[in-house]
Amino acid sequence: MALRATIHKADLHVADSDRHYYGSHSLTIAKHPSETDERMMIRVIAFALQAHDDLVFTKGLSDTDEPDLWIKDLTDQIKLWIEIGQPDERRILKACGRAEQVIVYCYGGQTSKIWWDGIANKLTRARNLQVIAIPSEHSQELNKLVERSMVLHINIQDGEAYVSSDQGQVTISPEVWRSLQN
């Protein structure tokens, strides 16, 4: 019998003064059996950093044709494609061809840096790609906030995310390794 996903619920309250976005989201997060708590929380942080009423979690790890999160318009066009981790360059280029904007949130410290250094030159023509790294000391701290039912308050200001819950507080300082090119 195959292992089932673990369901987590999160009430996410986002106050993003950088983008002037303020909203609350009730999220149901299916954590794949092979997914770590750290990766799941990076998905939640990515959701908060890109929060939008139309942003949704997809099948992610269970479906190789979908990202971890996306925004689609009413015509089913993909406006935003968000990947978590270290996807290969073919997957990123395919996503760049299908979506208006692609963001990769990587984590894992030095392994992410080695991954990015290995593929950065192959992605020069992808003008709609952004790569953002979450420092490993920050992403690992997110583990202390994990519960099956969470209430997270995320305040974003000057590029930093301040995450708090009943379990504690974590400051996330994303590093932009590649920004959108005009």
JOCOR-V337886 format. One line per field, one symbol per residue. ss: DSSP state (H for helix, E for strand, L for the rest). phi: phi as a letter, one per 30 degrees, with the letter a starting at -180 (. if undefined). psi: psi as a letter, one per 40 degrees, with the letter a starting at -180 (. if undefined). A space follows every 50 residues. Layout:
ss->???
phi->???
psi->???
//
This chain:
ss->LLLLLEEEEEEEEEEELLLLEEEEEEEEEEELLLLLHHHHHHHHHHHHHL LLLLLEELLHHHLLLLLLEEEELLLLLEEEEEEELLLLHHHHHHHHHHEE EEEEEEELLHHHHHHHHHHHHHHLLLLLEEEEEELHHHHHHHHHHLLLEE EEEEEEELLEEEEEELLEEEEEELEEEELLLL
phi->.ddcdccccbccccbcddchcbacbcccccceedddeeddddddddeddc eadcdbdcdhddbdcbddbabccdcidddbbcccjbdddddddddddcbd bbbcccajidddddedddceddcddddccbbbccedddddddedcdbdbb cccbccahiccccbaddkbbcccdcdcacecc
psi->hiiiihhihhhhhhggedefhhiihhhhhhhideiiddddddddddddde hidehiiaebdeheeiadiihiaeeeihdhhhihbgiiddddddddddid ihhhhiiebdddddddddeddeedegefhhhhhhiddddddddeehidhi hhhhhhhfeihhhiaeeaihhhgihhdhiih.
//
